[in-house]
Amino acid sequence: MTIYGVALLAVCYIVGQLFGENLGKLLGIDANVGGVGFAMLMLILLSDWLSKRGFMKPETESGISFWNQMYIPIIVAMAATQNVAAAISGGLLAILAGIIPTAIAFAMIPMLSRFFKPKNTEGGHDHGNNH
Amino acid sequence: MIMETITNFLAKNGLVVAFLVTGAIMYAANFLSINAFKKKVPGAAIAIVFGLFMAYIGGVTTGGKNGIADIKIFSGFSLMGGAMLRDFAIISTALGASFVVMRQSGIVGLVSLFLGVILTFFAGAGIAYVFGYTDAKSMTTIGAGACTYIVGPVTGAAVGASSELIALSIAIGVVKATIVAIGTPLVAKYIGLNNPHTAMIFGGIIGTNAGVMAGLAATDPKLVPYGALTATFYTGLGCLLCPSVLYIFMKMCFG
């Protein structure tokens, strides 16, 4: 059933986000630390475990892949709710302090990528479905 | 009278309205991508830029801070584009992502996270200094704002910065998210952002969730889970480092 997939996603969301919230509390900061990341790892491991035991039916998976396909429209909706007006009215300092450090960070990416090359370089074609 | 009924109805069923409007935006964006840009600009990128433009219109017309969602009939955008559905959808992208790649790039992901926060912080603080903010409190808040629009106010509140300064740090963070969303597909080719390994570095060093997710979606949706995995730690790390060690460092240097 489709809802099983949605529920599986929900359990990963809740456990991962709670873990991130509590990790933040534990570190004494007012922010979620890695909640989405923990939830993603949990989903990968859990779905792998379930499919090895034959519990991942196509209908179950469709409950997850629906949200996967909704992701870009949701990001568009998110973009539409950003405080863009404030960003522009923040003046030159806001614009420069937003752009220059980001440009420096962008420039570091090729260097880091070369310096820490993964052992088996399969380039851009290693997003295989391993479930 | 009829107008009022329609407005109230649309506001009450906001999420469904948001689905319809976003669907129309996606259709128009894909149409433009194919017919006007010969597929050189992805439909998702056009749609995201259009979304940001709508946010600007909403902010200017209402004076609110939630973009288009401050206009009554579009209020459903705040649910559809809010953190809950966003994170729910982002997590779903992990299905089909390779755990092996994530583990291999784990170390560089961690390095890029620290490098991203520290580098961005000091670059932001340096710009603050050039603009005449030469005290540790202001430079720290502005440097933190250059990380993300959450790190900025969290840090500003922690170090006791003024509310104008905190508002400025939020504005800086939003500029960053916007520029990353628009700029990533444009520079992807030049920084080699076409594989999961680089996507993890990108997520770690850039870190602003909204920008990273939108930027990768517009570049190549297959890379989204990898960038999202590292980016999700950035704001937390920034909130950890900026008001503590980095602030202490600034205090030692600038008093």
Interface residues (C-beta under 8 A of the other chain):
Chain A: L9 A10 C12 Y13 G16 Q17 G20 L23 G24 L27 I29 D30 A31 N32 V33 G34 G35 V36 G37 A39 M40 L41 L43 I44 L45 S47 D48 E61 I64 S65 W67 N68 M70 Y71 I72 P73 I74 I75 V76 A77 M78 A79 A80 T81 Q82 N83 V84 A85 A86 A87 I88 S89 G90 L93 A94 I95 L96 A97 G98 I99 I100 P101 T102 I104 A105 F106 A107 M108 I109 P110 L112 S113 F115 F116 K117 P118 K119 N120 G123 G124 D126 H127 G128 N129 N130 H131
Chain B: A18 F19 T22 G23 I25 M26 A44 A47 I48 V49 F50 G51 L52 F53 M54 A55 Y56 G58 G59 V60 K65 N66 G67 I68 A69 F74 F77 S78 M80 G81 G82 L85 R86 D87 F88 A89 I90 I91 S92 T93 A94 L95 G96 A97 S98 F99 V100 V101 M102 Q104 S105 I107 V108 V111 S112 L115 G116 L119 T120 F121 A123 G124 I127 A128 F131 I142 G145 A146 I150 V151 V154 A167 L168 I170 A171 I172 G173 V174 V175 K176 A177 T178 I179 V180 A181 G183 V187 I191 G192 L193 N194 N195 P196 H197 T198 I201 F202 I205 I206 N209 A210 M213 A214 A217 P221 K222 L223 V224 P225 A228 L229 T230 T232 F233 T235 G236 L237 C239 L240
